[in-house]
Amino acid sequence: MIHFLAVIFLVLPTEQSELLNEARKLYFRLDQPGCISEELFEILQQNTKKTAVLLAYEGAAEASSAGCAVFPLSKLKRFNHGKNKIEQAIRQDSLDAEIRFIRYSIQSRAPAFLGYTDAVEKDFAYLMHVLSQNQTLFDNALLRKNILSFLLQSSQITDRQIALLQEMLNTETE
């Protein structure tokens, strides 16, 4: 019995890590043609041992999959379910920068009539603060680069913020 539990505890973190890497990879492809969000949502929904970060990715995938639905009510239902999962992940770990980025990315692109834009400025400020304070904030260099690139494409950022993000991005590619 002890050997069985040891195997479970050794395999589970590896599976979670692989799942997180897959989620990250697919997440930054959501703007490509097709409904990648539905694929990501299905993969993450099957995982029963969700960390807060995986829950946030699942919520973001579900919210993003609203664009793949045909009927307006289905679109709204998907978006709201996804939004609720993101907020649940925030409640579980509000200081996790990756979760805050996920919420920021969904809120910054959500139509205003959905009423899910209340934390855009707060999350952007938080991300700018933690990124400028910690050069090794994210355990994955590609993730950090993708986040910096996404933030650079954000609307309504100042020239100073653009310069800072560009400097951080240049440091990543050197």
Summary of the structure (lengths in Angstrom):
residues: 174
radius of gyration: 16.9
end to end distance: 49.3
largest distance: 59.9
contacts: 500
relative contact order: 0.09
helix: 75%
strand: 0%
